[in-house]
Amino acid sequence: MAAKGGAAPATYSPSLTTSKEKRRAPLFSEADWVRPDGRGFHQCRLAFMRTAAVNSASGSAYAEFGNTKVMVSVFGPRESKKAMMYSDVGRLNCNVSYTTFATASRGQVSDNKDFSAMLHKALEGSIILESFPKTTVDVFALVMESGGSDLPVIISCASLALADAGIMLYDLVASASVSYLGKNLVMDPITEEESYQDGSMMITCMPSRNEVTQLTLTGDWSTPKIHEAMELCLDACSKLAKIMRSCLKEAASPSQVEE
């Protein structure tokens, strides 16, 4: 069967704002340091996404952002368990797991329970739950390789998988993150940058509706830096959503359907 939505990697970096003097971050000792992968501070990794990655699922998607590789499978809507109370709206279950070889140090991964709860919170507001009463949609995300900014990739990939499954959505959900390194804001950080960051921000939003479904902030931030980071993330989310829609359009085109 021909793969659906297998487009070439695309970029979704936010528009560059007026650049200020770049100062040294604690990650490096050199005066004019560069990022480990050579990107600019506001440059995101190339994004490759495709749908129909798992044949046995109702919908699925695969995402590859640099070295971060994620697979999401969606099952349902299917009848809720009898032990659950009656509900006139649908239910959403989310589970995030890592392969044993996802990181260089086996077993050293992020808290899966926290990621599962955050994925649920990010997606729930985008789903028209009234469209499948008394039933449940299960979302299973598997991180095959952890290369940094894992949760934003998981969330974006999961939203694409929900759309592939035909779940009614208010809008696609896109997510982006930024790290605060010294005096610099670094978009779409990799693992090494995350380990040195002084603070982080992740935004999850529905770009077409201009609505934020989740915002997380860690570390000490000044108000101007918060505003700058939010603008960068929202711009990146808007451009990532265009890539996601393009992926869905290619998956639905006649040339992608097996004859």
Rosetta blueprint (number, residue, H / E / L):
1 M L
2 A L
3 A L
4 K E
5 G L
6 G L
7 A L
8 A L
9 P L
10 A E
11 T L
12 Y L
13 S L
14 P L
15 S L
16 L L
17 T L
18 T L
19 S L
20 K L
21 E L
22 K L
23 R L
24 R L
25 A L
26 P L
27 L L
28 F L
29 S L
30 E L
31 A L
32 D L
33 W L
34 V L
35 R L
36 P L
37 D L
38 G L
39 R L
40 G L
41 F L
42 H L
43 Q L
44 C L
45 R L
46 L L
47 A E
48 F E
49 M E
50 R E
51 T E
52 A L
53 A L
54 V L
55 N L
56 S L
57 A L
58 S L
59 G E
60 S E
61 A E
62 Y E
63 A E
64 E E
65 F E
66 G L
67 N L
68 T E
69 K E
70 V E
71 M E
72 V E
73 S E
74 V E
75 F E
76 G E
77 P E
78 R E
79 E E
80 S L
81 K L
82 K L
83 A L
84 M L
85 M L
86 Y L
87 S L
88 D L
89 V L
90 G L
91 R E
92 L E
93 N E
94 C E
95 N E
96 V E
97 S E
98 Y E
99 T L
100 T L
101 F L
102 A L
103 T L
104 A L
105 S L
106 R L
107 G L
108 Q L
109 V L
110 S L
111 D L
112 N H
113 K H
114 D H
115 F H
116 S H
117 A H
118 M H
119 L H
120 H H
121 K H
122 A H
123 L H
124 E H
125 G L
126 S L
127 I E
128 I L
129 L H
130 E H
131 S H
132 F L
133 P L
134 K L
135 T E
136 T E
137 V E
138 D E
139 V E
140 F E
141 A E
142 L E
143 V E
144 M E
145 E E
146 S L
147 G L
148 G L
149 S L
150 D H
151 L H
152 P H
153 V H
154 I H
155 I H
156 S H
157 C H
158 A H
159 S H
160 L H
161 A H
162 L H
163 A H
164 D H
165 A L
166 G L
167 I L
168 M L
169 L E
170 Y L
171 D L
172 L L
173 V L
174 A E
175 S E
176 A E
177 S E
178 V E
179 S E
180 Y E
181 L E
182 G L
183 K L
184 N E
185 L E
186 V E
187 M E
188 D L
189 P L
190 I L
191 T H
192 E H
193 E H
194 E H
195 S H
196 Y H
197 Q L
198 D L
199 G E
200 S E
201 M E
202 M E
203 I E
204 T E
205 C E
206 M E
207 P H
208 S H
209 R H
210 N L
211 E E
212 V E
213 T E
214 Q E
215 L E
216 T E
217 L E
218 T E
219 G E
220 D L
221 W L
222 S L
223 T H
224 P H
225 K H
226 I H
227 H H
228 E H
229 A H
230 M H
231 E H
232 L H
233 C H
234 L H
235 D H
236 A H
237 C H
238 S H
239 K H
240 L H
241 A H
242 K H
243 I H
244 M H
245 R H
246 S H
247 C H
248 L H
249 K H
250 E H
251 A H
252 A H
253 S L
254 P H
255 S H
256 Q H
257 V L
258 E L
259 E L
